Amino acid sequence: MNWGREQGQARLPHRHQRVAFDFGDRLHPTAGGEQRSEWFRQQDPTMGPHPDLVTSFDPNRKVFSQPEHWNKMFSRRLPGEGDIKLDVLDSPSLMGQLLTQTDTQNEAYFGVETRGPLHGKVPGINAPFLGEFDRKMMQAMSRPLNKERTLTANDGRFSNAIFLNDPQRHQTLTAALAKQLNTCLDRATNGVHAKLTVLEAAQSGRTDYFCGGVTAARAGPGHAHGQRLPAARGRPPALGRAHGPDGGRAAAGRRRAIRGPGGHTLREHAALIWRAYTAPRRS
């Protein structure tokens, strides 16, 4: 939906459907209850109630705008149009008290689908964002830095913001993402001394990118581990130096195969941790 709000093509698109050009507007809240605020209370006990979670908001309810459906109310009435009641749709407008007939039908006539998303919880609609607030809608203005679009950048005049955009994994770094992030940081800061480069996490995930980055799924028995281990098991045992039924050389090969993917992941994360640790801090 690349509609401009000032043209009036889109009346109130939801915040996952809009293009950010007005940084001062108010966005729709997220449908959530009291149990949703427990995670945020653990992160920041001083925040109080979450300002984005509202229990009374239904993001899938379609509210018909009366100016769209009253487009015939000032036209010439024909003899066969009939008298249609006006109060079938709730509206705070005072125009309804002045008109006696309209062509607006009720909601069943329009056949509006109000079930909501069927593929689970969608962040921003019926599930809260687990990251920092994106009140200025900066992610909508960013450009992708890699093919998977897990790294995005927003180039300003005086600053360069790099966003982690992997909400399916809660912004948790993999070895490939850490390597790409190092490359993007080098490219963004190469020869630039007066421009501030800010590394942030996108709105729909955890932001502790260098604290909880290494996961057991990536550092443990991953895809590379599953490929290297059968090759190590199939090697013949070393003659005369066998310390067990498999032999010392095969055991060393297995240890090397197990240590390989984890060490690669940890090396990539160590480079990023050192970069974040030695970066100049803003006061």
Sequence and secondary structure as in RCSB ss.txt:
>XXXX:A:sequence
MNWGREQGQARLPHRHQRVAFDFGDRLHPTAGGEQRSEWFRQQDPTMGPHPDLVTSFDPNRKVFSQPEHWNKMFS
RRLPGEGDIKLDVLDSPSLMGQLLTQTDTQNEAYFGVETRGPLHGKVPGINAPFLGEFDRKMMQAMSRPLNKERT
LTANDGRFSNAIFLNDPQRHQTLTAALAKQLNTCLDRATNGVHAKLTVLEAAQSGRTDYFCGGVTAARAGPGHAH
GQRLPAARGRPPALGRAHGPDGGRAAAGRRRAIRGPGGHTLREHAALIWRAYTAPRRS
>XXXX:A:secstr
    TTTTS SS  TTS     TT     EE  GGGHHHHHHH TTS S TTEESS  TT     HHHHTTTTTS
   TTS    STTS    GGGGT S      HHHHT      SSS  BTTTB   S   TT  GGG EE STTS 
EEEEE SSEEEEEE  GGGTT   HHHHHHHHHHHHHHHTT SSSEEEEEE TTS   TTTS   HHHHSS HHH
HHHHHHHHTS   TT  SSSS HHHHHHHHHHHHHHHHHHHHHHHHHHHHHHHS    
